[in-house]
Amino acid sequence: MALRQVGRLVGWGGAPRWSRPGGVAARLVGTRKPTIEEAREMPRNYYEFPNSVLLTMAANGDHDARQERLTREIMAVDNVSWEEAQPVVAEIAKATHVGISLAVAPFRAVIYGSIAMGLVSFPLCFHLDTALWFNEHFVTAEVAETKDLETWLEVGSWTWNWMEPPLGQISFFLLCLQLARDQNANIGRKSISETLKLRRATNVAAKFPAYNTKIVEDFAETEFNNHE
């Protein structure tokens, strides 16, 4: 019975029935294509989208949608045109960028510092002259015999005696931080960067009390990511 049912679906001696013309796949996929008039009516800019679409896109974190939603909020509150609302949008964006260099400085320090330490670790491990200098000033371990330092791999085998403990400990520490961050997210708490963005967004919204707080905060939160 089961074999017969499979035969009806697949179709003996030919292509599966669901893929044949008029089959299940053909019935599921519509055959109507858009007309030229419909293509011309398609919105191409954010200011052409209806409010409902903008709200959905803004809720999903689309910054341009949040900017357009802020523009319409200003239009409604100040009773001005779209063009007249743009200077106010620019003013709010400028307020979002005040002090942003100082706010992101710790993050940039970690980024550049991590890259620098990653690059420096190579000569510290495999370059003989660098390893000898580092050993003389910071480690003072016994230098391996010359025959055991003829290749960069042999140098790495010698330097690994003191490179392994700090690298291993740092890796374990970063792993613990990652685990802590994951559990922090599991209980619904925000990360440090998210908290910083929310705090700055709240401060910006407080400077423009005439407009909806949530709309201004949403815009300021994603505008934070547009800094140079």
C-alpha positions in Angstrom: 0.0 0.0 0.0 2.8 2.4 0.9 4.7 1.6 -2.3 1.6 2.2 -4.3 1.1 5.7 -2.7 4.7 6.6 -3.4 4.1 5.5 -7.0 1.1 7.8 -7.3 3.2 10.7 -6.0 6.3 10.1 -8.0 4.8 8.6 -11.1 6.4 5.5 -12.5 8.7 6.0 -15.5 8.7 9.7 -15.5 9.3 12.9 -13.6 7.6 13.3 -10.2 4.0 14.4 -10.5 4.5 17.4 -8.3 7.0 18.9 -10.8 5.0 18.2 -13.9 3.0 21.0 -15.7 -0.3 21.3 -13.9 1.1 19.4 -10.9 1.3 20.6 -7.2 4.2 22.9 -7.8 2.5 24.6 -10.7 -0.7 25.1 -8.8 1.2 26.6 -5.8 3.2 29.1 -7.9 1.1 31.9 -9.3 1.4 32.6 -13.1 0.4 36.3 -13.0 3.3 38.7 -13.5 3.2 42.4 -12.6 2.2 44.8 -15.2 4.2 47.8 -16.4 1.9 50.1 -14.5 2.3 48.2 -11.3 6.1 48.3 -11.7 6.0 52.0 -12.2 3.9 52.4 -9.1 6.5 50.5 -6.9 8.0 52.8 -4.2 11.6 53.5 -4.8 12.4 55.8 -1.9 11.6 55.7 1.8 9.4 58.7 1.7 7.1 56.9 -0.8 6.3 54.1 1.7 3.0 54.1 3.6 3.1 54.5 7.4 2.4 50.8 8.1 5.3 49.7 6.0 7.6 52.3 7.6 6.5 51.2 11.1 7.4 47.5 10.3 10.7 48.4 8.8 11.6 50.7 11.7 10.7 48.0 14.2 13.1 45.7 12.5 15.9 48.3 12.9 16.1 49.9 9.5 17.7 53.2 10.1 16.4 54.9 7.0 12.9 53.9 7.9 13.4 55.3 11.4 14.6 58.6 9.9 11.6 58.8 7.6 9.3 58.0 10.6 11.0 60.8 12.5 10.5 63.2 9.6 6.8 62.5 9.5 6.6 63.0 13.3 8.2 66.4 12.9 5.8 67.2 10.0 2.8 66.3 12.1 3.9 68.1 15.3 5.3 71.3 13.6 2.8 71.3 10.8 5.5 71.7 8.1 6.3 70.1 4.8 8.7 67.2 4.3 11.5 69.5 3.0 11.0 71.9 6.0 11.3 69.0 8.4 14.8 68.0 7.2 16.7 70.7 9.1 15.2 69.5 12.3 16.1 65.9 11.5 19.7 67.1 10.8 19.7 68.9 14.2 18.6 65.7 16.0 21.3 63.7 14.1 23.9 66.3 15.1 22.9 66.0 18.8 23.3 62.2 18.5 26.9 62.7 17.4 27.9 65.0 20.2 30.7 63.4 22.2 30.5 60.2 20.2 34.3 60.0 19.7 34.9 59.8 23.4 32.1 57.3 23.8 33.5 54.9 21.2 37.1 55.4 22.2 37.2 52.3 24.6 35.8 50.1 21.8 38.3 51.4 19.3 41.1 50.8 21.8 40.1 47.2 22.2 39.8 46.8 18.4 43.2 48.2 17.6 44.8 46.7 20.6 43.6 43.2 19.8 44.9 43.5 16.2 48.2 44.8 17.4 48.6 42.0 20.0 47.7 39.4 17.4 50.3 40.7 14.9 53.0 41.0 17.6 52.5 37.5 18.8 53.9 36.1 15.5 57.5 37.6 15.8 57.4 36.9 19.6 56.8 33.3 18.8 58.8 32.6 15.6 61.3 35.4 15.0 64.6 34.5 16.7 66.0 38.1 17.3 62.7 39.3 18.7 62.4 36.2 20.9 65.9 36.7 22.2 65.3 40.3 23.0 62.0 39.6 24.7 63.6 36.7 26.7 66.4 38.9 27.8 64.2 41.7 29.1 61.0 40.0 30.3 61.6 36.2 30.7 65.2 35.4 31.4 64.8 31.8 30.5 67.6 29.6 29.5 68.3 29.9 25.7 68.1 26.8 23.7 71.1 25.4 21.9 72.0 26.9 18.5 71.2 23.7 16.7 67.7 23.8 18.2 67.0 27.3 16.9 67.9 26.9 13.2 64.3 27.1 11.8 61.3 29.3 12.7 59.5 26.2 13.9 62.3 25.3 16.3 62.2 28.9 17.6 58.5 28.6 18.2 59.0 25.4 20.1 61.5 27.2 22.4 59.4 30.4 22.9 56.2 28.4 23.5 57.6 27.5 26.9 56.7 31.1 28.1 54.2 32.1 25.4 51.8 29.3 26.2 50.8 30.3 29.7 49.7 34.0 28.9 48.1 33.0 25.6 46.2 30.2 27.1 45.1 32.2 30.1 44.0 35.1 27.9 42.0 32.7 25.7 40.4 31.2 28.7 39.5 34.6 30.1 37.9 35.7 26.8 36.0 32.4 26.7 34.6 33.1 30.2 33.6 36.6 29.1 31.8 35.3 26.1 30.0 32.8 28.2 29.0 35.5 30.7 27.7 37.7 27.8 25.6 34.9 26.4 24.0 34.2 29.8 23.5 37.9 30.3 21.6 38.0 27.0 19.6 34.9 28.0 18.1 36.7 31.0 17.2 39.7 28.9 20.0 42.1 30.0 21.6 44.4 27.5 25.3 44.4 26.6 27.5 47.3 27.5 27.3 48.7 23.9 23.5 48.4 23.8 23.3 50.1 27.2 25.5 52.9 25.9 23.4 53.4 22.8 20.1 53.4 24.8 21.5 55.9 27.3 22.6 58.3 24.6 19.3 57.9 22.7 17.4 58.8 25.9 19.5 61.9 26.4 18.9 63.0 22.8 15.1 62.4 23.2 15.2 64.6 26.3 16.6 67.5 24.3 13.6 67.3 21.9 10.6 66.8 24.2 8.1 68.1 21.6 8.4 64.9 19.6 7.5 61.3 20.4 10.2 60.0 22.7 10.2 56.5 21.3 10.5 57.7 17.7 13.4 60.0 18.6 15.1 57.3 20.7 14.8 54.7 17.9 16.4 57.1 15.4 19.2 58.2 17.7 20.0 54.5 18.6 20.7 53.5 15.0 22.2 56.9 14.1 24.9 56.1 16.6 26.1 53.4 14.2 26.6 56.0 11.4 29.4 57.9 13.0 32.7 58.2 11.2 
